Amino acid sequence: MPFFLLPFPIVDPVAVHLGPLPIRWYALAYIGGFIFGWMGLRALVSNERLWAANQPRPTREGVDDLLVNAALGIIIGGRLGHVLIYDPSFYLAHPLEIFQTWKGGMAFHGGLIGCIIGMWLFARARALPFLTISDICAAVAPIGLFFGRLANFIKPEMWGRPSDVPWAMVFPGAGDMPRHPSQLYEAGLEGVALFILLWLAARGGALRRPGLVTGLFGLGYGAARIFCEFFREPDPVQEALPNGLTMGMTLSLPLVVIGAVLLIFSLRRRSALA
């Protein structure tokens, strides 16, 4: 037991009651992510300095439809990803639980696949380059990741492994052992640090090389997630794999590879768009 522990800040998972309707922090995290992501998308597409002359991209108004596509893909894909990847036997026995999203259970990698499908449908309908659409969505994705990890911390869920670091916490429902606040590690790396990296890249002209921001996101998120998995306690049934691996590590490794390939692809082009 470490000499000093940070107390876990007990927060009611329900942020506010609107009559009989409870509004949970989890729901507010998604709402906040979508609202600030929408604002970021509109800021990106309307800043002429970030784009080459006549480079095709969505309009400020078109971003609204893109957000709807992406949001539906994230919610549907995230839930189905959790159901199919992490606990299919439970949901097969209790199919009505699939729709009870307020109990938690959203898989990032499933949400990513759903978002990709939504972006592809939008790009196809508007005859826009898919990589340009994925670049602007990737640039704002860390906003949603940040809010989502804070919601994991408040709930609390997805806590860390036992530790004696000075900032270890005893999480309700996780026993008496102090643990890493791994949700905050992920909020800092997958959210804040990755957001800064991608926006600096965008302001430096990365959007003129379609695929560059997407590649940076895949490489950055995958590396951050794999690193944080060393501190996060995996579910022994759903997430733990042999040889110290976790499901999160395994699913994030392809993102690192795909991100690296996109980086090489975009940087090896003769030049950025004029």
Phi and psi in degrees as GROMACS dihedral restraints (atoms count N, CA, C in turn):
[ dihedral_restraints ]
;  ai    aj    ak    al  type     phi  dphi    fc
    3     4     5     6     1   -66.1    20    10
    4     5     6     7     1   154.4    20    10
    6     7     8     9     1   -66.3    20    10
    7     8     9    10     1   -32.8    20    10
    9    10    11    12     1  -129.0    20    10
   10    11    12    13     1   134.7    20    10
   12    13    14    15     1  -128.1    20    10
   13    14    15    16     1   143.7    20    10
   15    16    17    18     1   -83.4    20    10
   16    17    18    19     1   132.2    20    10
   18    19    20    21     1   -70.1    20    10
   19    20    21    22     1   140.1    20    10
   21    22    23    24     1   -74.5    20    10
   22    23    24    25     1   126.9    20    10
   24    25    26    27     1   -75.9    20    10
   25    26    27    28     1   101.1    20    10
   27    28    29    30     1   -66.2    20    10
   28    29    30    31     1   119.8    20    10
   30    31    32    33     1  -125.5    20    10
   31    32    33    34     1   132.4    20    10
   33    34    35    36     1   -61.1    20    10
   34    35    36    37     1   124.5    20    10
   36    37    38    39     1   -61.4    20    10
   37    38    39    40     1   -19.6    20    10
   39    40    41    42     1   -92.5    20    10
   40    41    42    43     1   116.7    20    10
   42    43    44    45     1   -72.8    20    10
   43    44    45    46     1   -42.0    20    10
   45    46    47    48     1  -160.0    20    10
   46    47    48    49     1   150.8    20    10
   48    49    50    51     1  -104.9    20    10
   49    50    51    52     1   124.8    20    10
   51    52    53    54     1  -103.0    20    10
   52    53    54    55     1    87.1    20    10
   54    55    56    57     1    66.3    20    10
   55    56    57    58     1  -127.6    20    10
   57    58    59    60     1   -82.2    20    10
   58    59    60    61     1    -3.9    20    10
   60    61    62    63     1   -94.6    20    10
   61    62    63    64     1   115.1    20    10
   63    64    65    66     1   -83.7    20    10
   64    65    66    67     1   129.9    20    10
   66    67    68    69     1  -102.1    20    10
   67    68    69    70     1   112.9    20    10
   69    70    71    72     1   -90.9    20    10
   70    71    72    73     1   154.3    20    10
   72    73    74    75     1   -58.3    20    10
   73    74    75    76     1   -33.0    20    10
   75    76    77    78     1   -60.4    20    10
   76    77    78    79     1   -44.5    20    10
   78    79    80    81     1   -66.1    20    10
   79    80    81    82     1   -41.1    20    10
   81    82    83    84     1   -64.0    20    10
   82    83    84    85     1   -31.8    20    10
   84    85    86    87     1   -62.8    20    10
   85    86    87    88     1   -44.1    20    10
   87    88    89    90     1   -66.6    20    10
   88    89    90    91     1   -43.9    20    10
   90    91    92    93     1   -61.8    20    10
   91    92    93    94     1   -46.3    20    10
   93    94    95    96     1   -61.7    20    10
   94    95    96    97     1   -41.5    20    10
   96    97    98    99     1   -61.5    20    10
   97    98    99   100     1   -43.2    20    10
   99   100   101   102     1   -68.8    20    10
  100   101   102   103     1   -40.9    20    10
  102   103   104   105     1   -65.9    20    10
  103   104   105   106     1   -50.8    20    10
  105   106   107   108     1   -69.7    20    10
  106   107   108   109     1   -31.2    20    10
  108   109   110   111     1   -65.0    20    10
  109   110   111   112     1   -41.7    20    10
  111   112   113   114     1   -61.5    20    10
  112   113   114   115     1   -42.7    20    10
  114   115   116   117     1   -63.0    20    10
  115   116   117   118     1   -39.7    20    10
  117   118   119   120     1   -65.9    20    10
  118   119   120   121     1   -40.8    20    10
  120   121   122   123     1   -61.3    20    10
  121   122   123   124     1   -45.1    20    10
  123   124   125   126     1   -64.6    20    10
  124   125   126   127     1   -36.5    20    10
  126   127   128   129     1   -66.7    20    10
  127   128   129   130     1   -38.6    20    10
  129   130   131   132     1   -67.3    20    10
  130   131   132   133     1   -49.8    20    10
  132   133   134   135     1   -71.9    20    10
  133   134   135   136     1   -20.7    20    10
  135   136   137   138     1   -94.0    20    10
  136   137   138   139     1    -4.9    20    10
  138   139   140   141     1   -91.9    20    10
  139   140   141   142     1   100.5    20    10
  141   142   143   144     1   -61.9    20    10
  142   143   144   145     1   -28.5    20    10
  144   145   146   147     1   -66.8    20    10
  145   146   147   148     1   -18.9    20    10
  147   148   149   150     1   -85.5    20    10
  148   149   150   151     1   -10.1    20    10
  150   151   152   153     1  -122.6    20    10
  151   152   153   154     1   156.6    20    10
  153   154   155   156     1   -76.2    20    10
  154   155   156   157     1   160.7    20    10
  156   157   158   159     1   -61.1    20    10
  157   158   159   160     1   130.1    20    10
  159   160   161   162     1    62.3    20    10
  160   161   162   163     1    19.3    20    10
  162   163   164   165     1   -70.7    20    10
  163   164   165   166     1   124.9    20    10
  165   166   167   168     1   -67.2    20    10
  166   167   168   169     1   133.9    20    10
  168   169   170   171     1  -160.7    20    10
  169   170   171   172     1   165.4    20    10
  171   172   173   174     1   -67.9    20    10
  172   173   174   175     1   155.0    20    10
  174   175   176   177     1   -80.9    20    10
  175   176   177   178     1   169.7    20    10
  177   178   179   180     1   -59.7    20    10
  178   179   180   181     1   -37.3    20    10
  180   181   182   183     1   -73.5    20    10
  181   182   183   184     1   -35.7    20    10
  183   184   185   186     1   -65.5    20    10
  184   185   186   187     1   -25.9    20    10
  186   187   188   189     1   -59.9    20    10
  187   188   189   190     1   -30.9    20    10
  189   190   191   192     1   -60.7    20    10
  190   191   192   193     1   -45.1    20    10
  192   193   194   195     1   -67.9    20    10
  193   194   195   196     1   -36.5    20    10
  195   196   197   198     1   -61.7    20    10
  196   197   198   199     1   -41.8    20    10
  198   199   200   201     1   -62.4    20    10
  199   200   201   202     1   -41.7    20    10
  201   202   203   204     1   -61.5    20    10
  202   203   204   205     1   -46.8    20    10
  204   205   206   207     1   -59.1    20    10
  205   206   207   208     1   -47.1    20    10
  207   208   209   210     1   -65.8    20    10
  208   209   210   211     1   -41.9    20    10
  210   211   212   213     1   -63.7    20    10
  211   212   213   214     1   -44.6    20    10
  213   214   215   216     1   -62.5    20    10
  214   215   216   217     1   -41.9    20    10
  216   217   218   219     1   -63.1    20    10
  217   218   219   220     1   -41.6    20    10
  219   220   221   222     1   -64.8    20    10
  220   221   222   223     1   -46.1    20    10
  222   223   224   225     1   -69.0    20    10
  223   224   225   226     1   -49.2    20    10
  225   226   227   228     1   -68.7    20    10
  226   227   228   229     1   -46.3    20    10
  228   229   230   231     1   -66.5    20    10
  229   230   231   232     1   -39.6    20    10
  231   232   233   234     1   -62.6    20    10
  232   233   234   235     1   -42.8    20    10
  234   235   236   237     1   -69.8    20    10
  235   236   237   238     1   -47.1    20    10
  237   238   239   240     1   -63.6    20    10
  238   239   240   241     1   -34.8    20    10
  240   241   242   243     1   -62.2    20    10
  241   242   243   244     1   -43.5    20    10
  243   244   245   246     1   -63.5    20    10
  244   245   246   247     1   -43.3    20    10
  246   247   248   249     1   -63.6    20    10
  247   248   249   250     1   -46.5    20    10
  249   250   251   252     1   -83.1    20    10
  250   251   252   253     1   -30.0    20    10
  252   253   254   255     1   -91.4    20    10
  253   254   255   256     1   -44.4    20    10
  255   256   257   258     1   -97.7    20    10
  256   257   258   259     1   -34.4    20    10
  258   259   260   261     1  -151.5    20    10
  259   260   261   262     1    57.5    20    10
  261   262   263   264     1   -63.4    20    10
  262   263   264   265     1   -34.7    20    10
  264   265   266   267     1   -65.2    20    10
  265   266   267   268     1   -39.8    20    10
  267   268   269   270     1   -63.6    20    10
  268   269   270   271     1   -47.3    20    10
  270   271   272   273     1   -73.2    20    10
  271   272   273   274     1   -24.3    20    10
  273   274   275   276     1   -67.4    20    10
  274   275   276   277     1   -35.7    20    10
  276   277   278   279     1   -81.0    20    10
  277   278   279   280     1   -24.2    20    10
  279   280   281   282     1  -130.9    20    10
  280   281   282   283     1    69.6    20    10
  282   283   284   285     1   -61.9    20    10
  283   284   285   286     1   -29.0    20    10
  285   286   287   288     1   -67.8    20    10
  286   287   288   289     1   -22.1    20    10
  288   289   290   291     1   -66.0    20    10
  289   290   291   292     1   -20.8    20    10
  291   292   293   294     1   -58.1    20    10
  292   293   294   295     1   -35.5    20    10
  294   295   296   297     1   -88.5    20    10
  295   296   297   298     1    -4.6    20    10
  297   298   299   300     1   -91.6    20    10
  298   299   300   301     1    68.6    20    10
  300   301   302   303     1   -68.8    20    10
  301   302   303   304     1   -19.6    20    10
  303   304   305   306     1   -68.0    20    10
  304   305   306   307     1   -12.8    20    10
  306   307   308   309     1   -85.0    20    10
  307   308   309   310     1    -0.2    20    10
  309   310   311   312     1    94.3    20    10
  310   311   312   313     1   178.5    20    10
  312   313   314   315     1   101.3    20    10
  313   314   315   316     1    67.9    20    10
  315   316   317   318     1  -128.7    20    10
  316   317   318   319     1   123.0    20    10
  318   319   320   321     1   -93.6    20    10
  319   320   321   322     1   126.4    20    10
  321   322   323   324     1   -57.9    20    10
  322   323   324   325     1   -46.6    20    10
  324   325   326   327     1   -66.6    20    10
  325   326   327   328     1   -33.3    20    10
  327   328   329   330     1   -67.7    20    10
  328   329   330   331     1   -41.1    20    10
  330   331   332   333     1   -63.2    20    10
  331   332   333   334     1   -35.3    20    10
  333   334   335   336     1   -64.1    20    10
  334   335   336   337     1   -44.4    20    10
  336   337   338   339     1   -62.6    20    10
  337   338   339   340     1   -44.3    20    10
  339   340   341   342     1   -61.5    20    10
  340   341   342   343     1   -40.3    20    10
  342   343   344   345     1   -65.4    20    10
  343   344   345   346     1   -40.5    20    10
  345   346   347   348     1   -60.2    20    10
  346   347   348   349     1   -42.7    20    10
  348   349   350   351     1   -63.1    20    10
  349   350   351   352     1   -43.6    20    10
  351   352   353   354     1   -61.9    20    10
  352   353   354   355     1   -42.2    20    10
  354   355   356   357     1   -64.9    20    10
  355   356   357   358     1   -40.4    20    10
  357   358   359   360     1   -64.2    20    10
  358   359   360   361     1   -42.5    20    10
  360   361   362   363     1   -63.8    20    10
  361   362   363   364     1   -40.3    20    10
  363   364   365   366     1   -64.8    20    10
  364   365   366   367     1   -46.9    20    10
  366   367   368   369     1   -62.1    20    10
  367   368   369   370     1   -39.7    20    10
  369   370   371   372     1   -66.9    20    10
  370   371   372   373     1   -42.8    20    10
  372   373   374   375     1   -66.8    20    10
  373   374   375   376     1   -32.9    20    10
  375   376   377   378     1   -98.8    20    10
  376   377   378   379     1     1.6    20    10
  378   379   380   381     1    55.5    20    10
  379   380   381   382     1    47.2    20    10
  381   382   383   384     1  -113.7    20    10
  382   383   384   385     1   152.3    20    10
  384   385   386   387     1   -63.2    20    10
  385   386   387   388     1   129.0    20    10
  387   388   389   390     1   -61.3    20    10
  388   389   390   391     1   -40.7    20    10
  390   391   392   393     1   -65.0    20    10
  391   392   393   394     1   -31.5    20    10
  393   394   395   396     1   -66.5    20    10
  394   395   396   397     1   -41.9    20    10
  396   397   398   399     1   -63.4    20    10
  397   398   399   400     1   -44.9    20    10
  399   400   401   402     1   -67.0    20    10
  400   401   402   403     1   -31.2    20    10
  402   403   404   405     1   -63.9    20    10
  403   404   405   406     1   -47.3    20    10
  405   406   407   408     1   -71.1    20    10
  406   407   408   409     1   -33.3    20    10
  408   409   410   411     1   -69.6    20    10
  409   410   411   412     1   -39.0    20    10
  411   412   413   414     1   -63.5    20    10
  412   413   414   415     1   -35.2    20    10
  414   415   416   417     1   -64.7    20    10
  415   416   417   418     1   -29.4    20    10
  417   418   419   420     1  -103.2    20    10
  418   419   420   421     1    -8.8    20    10
  420   421   422   423     1   -56.4    20    10
  421   422   423   424     1   -38.2    20    10
  423   424   425   426     1   -59.9    20    10
  424   425   426   427     1   -21.3    20    10
  426   427   428   429     1   -63.4    20    10
  427   428   429   430     1   -48.4    20    10
  429   430   431   432     1   -65.7    20    10
  430   431   432   433     1   -37.1    20    10
  432   433   434   435     1   -63.3    20    10
  433   434   435   436     1   -39.6    20    10
  435   436   437   438     1   -61.3    20    10
  436   437   438   439     1   -50.7    20    10
  438   439   440   441     1   -64.8    20    10
  439   440   441   442     1   -37.8    20    10
  441   442   443   444     1   -63.0    20    10
  442   443   444   445     1   -41.6    20    10
  444   445   446   447     1   -69.0    20    10
  445   446   447   448     1   -33.9    20    10
  447   448   449   450     1   -64.6    20    10
  448   449   450   451     1   -37.4    20    10
  450   451   452   453     1   -65.4    20    10
  451   452   453   454     1   -38.5    20    10
  453   454   455   456     1   -59.4    20    10
  454   455   456   457     1   -38.7    20    10
  456   457   458   459     1   -69.7    20    10
  457   458   459   460     1   -42.7    20    10
  459   460   461   462     1   -68.1    20    10
  460   461   462   463     1   -33.7    20    10
  462   463   464   465     1   -55.1    20    10
  463   464   465   466     1   -49.2    20    10
  465   466   467   468     1   -92.1    20    10
  466   467   468   469     1   155.1    20    10
  468   469   470   471     1  -156.8    20    10
  469   470   471   472     1   168.8    20    10
  471   472   473   474     1    54.7    20    10
  472   473   474   475     1    40.8    20    10
  474   475   476   477     1   -72.8    20    10
  475   476   477   478     1   174.0    20    10
  477   478   479   480     1   -88.3    20    10
  478   479   480   481     1  -179.3    20    10
  480   481   482   483     1   -78.0    20    10
  481   482   483   484     1   158.9    20    10
  483   484   485   486     1   -56.0    20    10
  484   485   486   487     1   140.3    20    10
  486   487   488   489     1  -154.5    20    10
  487   488   489   490     1   159.6    20    10
  489   490   491   492     1  -114.7    20    10
  490   491   492   493     1    19.2    20    10
  492   493   494   495     1   -66.7    20    10
  493   494   495   496     1   153.1    20    10
  495   496   497   498     1   -61.0    20    10
  496   497   498   499     1   -23.6    20    10
  498   499   500   501     1   -99.2    20    10
  499   500   501   502     1    14.8    20    10
  501   502   503   504     1   -63.9    20    10
  502   503   504   505     1   152.1    20    10
  504   505   506   507     1  -132.2    20    10
  505   506   507   508     1   150.8    20    10
  507   508   509   510     1   -95.9    20    10
  508   509   510   511     1   111.3    20    10
  510   511   512   513     1   -88.7    20    10
  511   512   513   514     1   135.7    20    10
  513   514   515   516     1   -58.1    20    10
  514   515   516   517     1   130.6    20    10
  516   517   518   519     1    87.8    20    10
  517   518   519   520     1    -2.0    20    10
  519   520   521   522     1  -112.9    20    10
  520   521   522   523     1    17.5    20    10
  522   523   524   525     1    86.1    20    10
  523   524   525   526     1  -168.2    20    10
  525   526   527   528     1   -95.4    20    10
  526   527   528   529     1    -4.9    20    10
  528   529   530   531     1   -78.0    20    10
  529   530   531   532     1   133.7    20    10
  531   532   533   534     1   -68.0    20    10
  532   533   534   535     1   144.3    20    10
  534   535   536   537     1  -135.7    20    10
  535   536   537   538     1   159.5    20    10
  537   538   539   540     1   -62.7    20    10
  538   539   540   541     1   135.7    20    10
  540   541   542   543     1   -79.7    20    10
  541   542   543   544     1    69.2    20    10
  543   544   545   546     1   -64.3    20    10
  544   545   546   547     1   -24.7    20    10
  546   547   548   549     1   -61.3    20    10
  547   548   549   550     1   -36.2    20    10
  549   550   551   552     1   -74.2    20    10
  550   551   552   553     1   -32.5    20    10
  552   553   554   555     1   -60.4    20    10
  553   554   555   556     1   -44.1    20    10
  555   556   557   558     1   -69.1    20    10
  556   557   558   559     1   -38.4    20    10
  558   559   560   561     1   -60.4    20    10
  559   560   561   562     1   -38.3    20    10
  561   562   563   564     1   -73.3    20    10
  562   563   564   565     1   -41.9    20    10
  564   565   566   567     1   -84.3    20    10
  565   566   567   568     1   -54.3    20    10
  567   568   569   570     1   -72.3    20    10
  568   569   570   571     1   -25.3    20    10
  570   571   572   573     1   -97.9    20    10
  571   572   573   574     1   -76.2    20    10
  573   574   575   576     1   -65.7    20    10
  574   575   576   577     1   -55.0    20    10
  576   577   578   579     1   -62.8    20    10
  577   578   579   580     1   -44.1    20    10
  579   580   581   582     1   -67.6    20    10
  580   581   582   583     1   -37.9    20    10
  582   583   584   585     1   -60.4    20    10
  583   584   585   586     1   -46.3    20    10
  585   586   587   588     1   -61.6    20    10
  586   587   588   589     1   -44.5    20    10
  588   589   590   591     1   -59.0    20    10
  589   590   591   592     1   -48.4    20    10
  591   592   593   594     1   -69.7    20    10
  592   593   594   595     1   -37.0    20    10
  594   595   596   597     1   -74.0    20    10
  595   596   597   598     1   -32.7    20    10
  597   598   599   600     1   -65.2    20    10
  598   599   600   601     1   -39.8    20    10
  600   601   602   603     1   -64.1    20    10
  601   602   603   604     1   -43.8    20    10
  603   604   605   606     1   -62.7    20    10
  604   605   606   607     1   -42.9    20    10
  606   607   608   609     1   -68.8    20    10
  607   608   609   610     1   -21.6    20    10
  609   610   611   612     1   -88.6    20    10
  610   611   612   613     1     5.7    20    10
  612   613   614   615     1   103.8    20    10
  613   614   615   616     1     9.5    20    10
  615   616   617   618     1   -64.9    20    10
  616   617   618   619     1   -28.2    20    10
  618   619   620   621     1   -67.7    20    10
  619   620   621   622     1   -16.9    20    10
  621   622   623   624     1   -77.8    20    10
  622   623   624   625     1    -9.0    20    10
  624   625   626   627     1  -116.2    20    10
  625   626   627   628     1    88.4    20    10
  627   628   629   630     1   -52.7    20    10
  628   629   630   631     1   130.9    20    10
  630   631   632   633     1   101.8    20    10
  631   632   633   634     1   -17.0    20    10
  633   634   635   636     1   -69.0    20    10
  634   635   636   637     1   -48.1    20    10
  636   637   638   639     1   -66.8    20    10
  637   638   639   640     1   -39.1    20    10
  639   640   641   642     1   -61.6    20    10
  640   641   642   643     1   -43.0    20    10
  642   643   644   645     1   -63.1    20    10
  643   644   645   646     1   -42.1    20    10
  645   646   647   648     1   -62.2    20    10
  646   647   648   649     1   -39.3    20    10
  648   649   650   651     1   -64.7    20    10
  649   650   651   652     1   -48.5    20    10
  651   652   653   654     1   -60.0    20    10
  652   653   654   655     1   -45.5    20    10
  654   655   656   657     1   -67.0    20    10
  655   656   657   658     1   -44.9    20    10
  657   658   659   660     1   -68.5    20    10
  658   659   660   661     1   -46.3    20    10
  660   661   662   663     1   -65.6    20    10
  661   662   663   664     1   -46.2    20    10
  663   664   665   666     1   -58.4    20    10
  664   665   666   667     1   -44.9    20    10
  666   667   668   669     1   -65.8    20    10
  667   668   669   670     1   -42.5    20    10
  669   670   671   672     1   -64.6    20    10
  670   671   672   673     1   -41.6    20    10
  672   673   674   675     1   -66.4    20    10
  673   674   675   676     1   -43.6    20    10
  675   676   677   678     1   -62.1    20    10
  676   677   678   679     1   -43.1    20    10
  678   679   680   681     1   -61.2    20    10
  679   680   681   682     1   -46.0    20    10
  681   682   683   684     1   -68.6    20    10
  682   683   684   685     1   -24.4    20    10
  684   685   686   687     1   -64.2    20    10
  685   686   687   688     1   -23.0    20    10
  687   688   689   690     1   -69.4    20    10
  688   689   690   691     1   -18.6    20    10
  690   691   692   693     1  -108.0    20    10
  691   692   693   694     1   -13.8    20    10
  693   694   695   696     1   -92.9    20    10
  694   695   696   697     1   138.7    20    10
  696   697   698   699     1   -79.2    20    10
  697   698   699   700     1   113.5    20    10
  699   700   701   702     1   -78.0    20    10
  700   701   702   703     1   148.1    20    10
  702   703   704   705     1   -64.3    20    10
  703   704   705   706     1   125.6    20    10
  705   706   707   708     1   -63.3    20    10
  706   707   708   709     1   -22.5    20    10
  708   709   710   711     1   -95.9    20    10
  709   710   711   712     1   -45.8    20    10
  711   712   713   714     1   -90.4    20    10
  712   713   714   715     1   -29.5    20    10
  714   715   716   717     1  -121.6    20    10
  715   716   717   718     1   -25.0    20    10
  717   718   719   720     1   -75.9    20    10
  718   719   720   721     1   133.6    20    10
  720   721   722   723     1  -122.4    20    10
  721   722   723   724     1   167.0    20    10
  723   724   725   726     1   -62.5    20    10
  724   725   726   727     1   160.9    20    10
  726   727   728   729     1    62.2    20    10
  727   728   729   730     1    30.3    20    10
  729   730   731   732     1    77.8    20    10
  730   731   732   733     1     3.1    20    10
  732   733   734   735     1   -80.5    20    10
  733   734   735   736     1   158.7    20    10
  735   736   737   738     1  -126.7    20    10
  736   737   738   739     1   164.3    20    10
  738   739   740   741     1   -61.3    20    10
  739   740   741   742     1   -37.8    20    10
  741   742   743   744     1   -61.2    20    10
  742   743   744   745     1   -41.0    20    10
  744   745   746   747     1   -63.2    20    10
  745   746   747   748     1   -46.6    20    10
  747   748   749   750     1   -63.1    20    10
  748   749   750   751     1   -41.6    20    10
  750   751   752   753     1   -76.3    20    10
  751   752   753   754     1   -21.9    20    10
  753   754   755   756     1   -86.9    20    10
  754   755   756   757     1   -23.3    20    10
  756   757   758   759     1   -59.2    20    10
  757   758   759   760     1   -44.0    20    10
  759   760   761   762     1   -59.2    20    10
  760   761   762   763     1   -31.6    20    10
  762   763   764   765     1   -64.2    20    10
  763   764   765   766     1   -39.3    20    10
  765   766   767   768     1   -62.3    20    10
  766   767   768   769     1   -45.0    20    10
  768   769   770   771     1   -65.4    20    10
  769   770   771   772     1   -48.5    20    10
  771   772   773   774     1   -63.0    20    10
  772   773   774   775     1   -41.3    20    10
  774   775   776   777     1   -60.9    20    10
  775   776   777   778     1   -42.9    20    10
  777   778   779   780     1   -64.4    20    10
  778   779   780   781     1   -40.3    20    10
  780   781   782   783     1   -63.4    20    10
  781   782   783   784     1   -43.2    20    10
  783   784   785   786     1   -65.2    20    10
  784   785   786   787     1   -38.1    20    10
  786   787   788   789     1   -60.5    20    10
  787   788   789   790     1   -48.4    20    10
  789   790   791   792     1   -62.2    20    10
  790   791   792   793     1   -43.0    20    10
  792   793   794   795     1   -59.9    20    10
  793   794   795   796     1   -47.6    20    10
  795   796   797   798     1   -71.9    20    10
  796   797   798   799     1   -35.9    20    10
  798   799   800   801     1   -78.4    20    10
  799   800   801   802     1   -22.9    20    10
  801   802   803   804     1   -84.2    20    10
  802   803   804   805     1    -5.9    20    10
  804   805   806   807     1   -61.8    20    10
  805   806   807   808     1   151.7    20    10
  807   808   809   810     1   -53.5    20    10
  808   809   810   811     1   -42.5    20    10
  810   811   812   813     1  -163.8    20    10
  811   812   813   814     1   167.8    20    10
  813   814   815   816     1   -68.8    20    10
  814   815   816   817     1   162.4    20    10
  816   817   818   819     1   -60.6    20    10
  817   818   819   820     1   137.8    20    10
